[in-house]
Amino acid sequence: MLVKLLSERGETNAFHAFLEAAHRDDAGQTAALDILGADLGELAGTFLGEGNWRPQRKAMVECWEAAGWQKGGEDDATPA
């Protein structure tokens, strides 16, 4: 559902630019805001209902670290 909603925002080129810019560190939130003008939390709320659905970057980094993953390269996370 989320991909469908994102792909309907703007032109096809904008969605492709979003896909290229999205990064796992913030679940694509920055790219969605900058390129599509969309907040992922708000979009998720349209089908999940009320709640705080916005990606929580700090919590995501803590989960990566707890799982033993570390940032390897610019766009890569590798097991420690």
N, C-alpha and C positions, 0 to 999 in steps of 0.2 A: 504494500500500500504506500509506504513512504517513497519508494522509488517512483511509483506512478505519479504521486502528487508532485514530486520534485521535477519530473520530466515534463509536466504540464505547465511549468512556470517558464515563461519566456520562450525563446526560440530554441530549436534543437542544438544550435551551436553553443548556446549558453549552458545547456545541460551537459554537453560534452566537456566544456571548459570546467564546469563544476566537478565532473568525474576525474579530470586530470589534476585538479587542484586539491581535492579532498584528501585529508590526511587522518590516519587512525588516531593520532594524538588527541584530537578533539572530536572524533567521529564525524568529521566533515562539516562541523558547525561553522567555522570561519569561512570556508568556501561557500557554503550555502548562503550565509549572510552577505558576503562580498559580491558574489556572482549572480545569485538568484534572488537576493533580497528576501530570503526565507529563513525563519528560525525553525530549526529541526524540532525543537520541543513543542512549538505551537502547531506545526504540521502533524506531529505524532498525536497530539491531543485531539485532533479532528476525528481520529478513529479509535484511540485508546480511552478517550474521555478525559475528564479533568485530572490534573496531576502535574508534577514537576518533571516533565519528560526531557528537558534540555540536557544535552550531554554535560557531565560534570568532569571536566578535564583532570582536576587534581585526583579525584577518586579513580579515574581510569589509569593514571600513571601509577598510583599506589597498587592497583590490581596487577599491572604489568610487572612491577617490581616484586610483588608477593609471589607471582608465578615464576620468578627467576628469569624474566626476560629483561634485556637491556637494549637500549638503542644502539644499533650497530653502525649503520651509515646514515646518510641524510634522510633516506626514505625507508629505512630498514630496521626492524627489530629482530634481534637474534637471541637464541637461548644463551644464558650465561654459562 
